[in-house]
Amino acid sequence: MGTPWASIIAGTTAVFSAVATGGAWLAARRANATADAVARIERDRWHAELTPQFRITLERTNNRTDRLSVHLAGPLSLGSLDEIRVVVMSSDDMDRAPRLAGPPTQDEVDAQVWGPYRFTHGADGADVDGRTIAPFALRVGAGRPFSIEKTSPPPWQEGSDRVERWRDQWLNKPMRLVLTCRRGGLDPWVVPYEVEVPQAPRVRTL
């Protein structure tokens, strides 16, 4: 009985065809993955290029409250922001988790603004702690003023000189902010900012 060459050739052809098809599928899959990776890199680069640029200044006044001016300086290609949320952060890097049982509680510690300034409660939609204000929109090249006031020492701090000690603690420290910015369906930008506080050294009377 002869060798079924026709069957062998047909089987071999089918194997080579399957291998070729598999190779083409793998090549297409790798090409798609590469294209997706390149597109993702380009989206991230474009998103980074649109990172909002702010110019924020603190202006002292003769009133009880001072003024914080938030100006959206760029980039021009950004156009505008639909929403900006500003939060006052701690002006130092200390860990203030309570170490002992009893007051102050963690909620009380978290409610305290640890820095020289906070937003003025009752103005610009500021919350009761003065940590944040109502969200707002800005176009590139425009700005908005906000009312701010000096912070007060926490209620659990004792001593007749508590206010002076509190002021000294934040002397020449910046007002730290974090701005979360949104536009359209893009991922948000989170922009930290340190605002210089113009303040002369305290002069003590002996």
HELIX and SHEET records of a PDB file:
HELIX    1   1 TRP A    5  GLU A   49  1                                  45    
HELIX    2   2 LEU A   76  LEU A   78  5                                   3    
HELIX    3   3 GLN A  106  ALA A  111  1                                   6    
HELIX    4   4 ARG A  162  GLN A  169  1                                   8    
SHEET    1   A 4 GLN A  53  GLU A  59  0                                        
SHEET    2   A 4 ASP A  66  GLY A  74 -1                                        
SHEET    3   A 4 GLY A 143  LYS A 150 -1                                        
SHEET    4   A 4 TYR A 117  PHE A 119 -1                                        
SHEET    1   B 4 PHE A 136  ARG A 139  0                                        
SHEET    2   B 4 SER A  80  VAL A  88 -1                                        
SHEET    3   B 4 MET A 175  ARG A 182 -1                                        
SHEET    4   B 4 TRP A 189  VAL A 195 -1                                        
END                                                                             
